Amino acid sequence: MKKVPLTQAGAEKLRSELHHLKTVDRPAIIAAIADARSHGDLSENAEYEAARERQGFLEGRISRIEAKLALAHIVNPAEVDAEGRIVFGATVELEDLETGAEVRYQIVGDDEADIKAGKISVESPIARALIGKSAGDVAEVQAPGGVREYEVLGVSYV
């Protein structure tokens, strides 16, 4: 099986979500199913069907999170010694050579990616173009609007 890369923060976030699903959401859905059952005929009970559907979705999400955590390869960026190269977990400062705009991203796992928070997936085109680069290097990224060039201004592991 393929390992799922996660930062420590990402793994904690998944563990927290799993705990919430199991301790809050699951009992609430079980109670909703029990309440719907008490209303009589289940064959025409929309509340019962809706609760069962929510339960199926919830159990599927629980299974997916448990599988990801079981296959997780957890990386603590602060313990990475990549000699200034961009690797999973690294935080990079970039300059768009066309516009001069500067951006800062952390390269994280798919489940952690949140562009508004400055976290990009290791599977994204920009992250794939950056992996292995160091400060001063230029990365060419195939974007939907064409090739974009970014200069790596800095790499940190926090």
N, C-alpha and C positions, 0 to 999 in steps of 0.2 A: 504494500500500500504506500501511496505517496504521502510524505509528511506535509503538514499544513504549517507554513511559517506564520508565527505570531510574535508580537512584542509582548513583554510582560504585562503592559497596560491593556493590550488587546485580549490577552488570556483572562485577566481579571474581569474585564468587562463581560466577556462571555460567561464566566463562572457566575457573576452577579445576575446576569439575565436568566441563566439556568435555574439559579436558586429562586428567583422571583416567579418564574413560570411554574416551578414545582410546589412552592409554598403558598403562593397567593392565587395565581390564575387557575391552576388545576383544581384546587378545592372550590373555587367560585363556580367553575363550569360544572363540577360534580353536583353542587347544590342546585344550580339552574336546571340540570337534567332531572334531579329528584323532584324539584318543584313542578316541572312540566309534566312529569309522569303522574303527579297527583291530580292533574286536571282530567284524567280519564283516557279515552280512546287515543292511542298513540298513532294510529294510521292517518288521522286527520289533524294532528297536533303540530302546528307550525313552530311553536316555541321549542318543542322537543327536537324537531328536525334541525332548527337553527343551533341549538345548544350542542347537539351531536356533531354538527359540522364544525363548530368552533373547537370542540374537543379533538376532532381529527387533525385540524390545523395545528393546535397546540402540541399534541403528541408528536406530530411530524417535526415541529420546530425543536422540541426537546431532543428528539433522536438526532437531528442534524448537529445540534450544538454538542451533544455528548460524543458524536463521532469525530467532530473537529478537534475537540479537546483530547480525545484519545490518540489522535494522529498528530497532535501539535508538536512542533519543534519551536520551543519558546526561546527567543533571543532577547537578551538584555543589552540594549545598545551601549550602555555605559561600560560593559565588559568586553566590547568588541575592540580588537586591535588589528585594524585593517590598514595601518600605515598610511592614513590619509586617503585611501581609496573609498569610493562609494559602494556600500554593501547594504544588505537588508538591515533596516533599523536606523540607518544613518540619516542625519538631518543635513540637507544641502541648501546652499544659497546660490541662486542662479540669476543671471542677467540675460534677458531676451535681447539678442544682438540686433534685432530689427527695430524694436521699440525702445530699448534701454530700460524697460521695466525690470525691477528686481523682485524675485519671489523666493519664498522659503518653504521647503517641503520636507516631510519625513517619509521615508519609504517603509511601508507597512504591509501587512497581509490584506487579502481581499476583504475580510470582514471588518477591518478597522478603517478602511479608506473613507475619507471625508474631506473632500476638496476644500470646503469652507473652513475646516480646522487645520488645513495645511498638511493633510495626510493623503498620500497617493499610494495606490496599490502597486506592489512589486510587479504585477502583471501588466500594468499600464504601459503604453508606448514610451512615455517620457522616462519612466523608471528603468525600463529595459535599455533605453539609450544611455542612461546615466551610470548603470552598474559598471564598476571597474574604473571609472574616470576619477581624476583627482583635481584639486584646485588648479585653475589655469587651463584646463582642458576645455575643448568645445565639443558639445554633443549635438548631433543632428537628429531631430525628432520628426518622424513622419506623422504629421497632423492632418486632419481632414481638409484643411485649407492649403496643404502643401508642406514642404520641409521647413521646419523652424530650427534655428540655431540658438543654443544656450551656452553661455560661458559659465563654468563652475567657479564661483567666487570663494566658496568655503565648504568644508565638510566637517561635521561634528558628530559625536556619538553620545547623545544625552537621553 
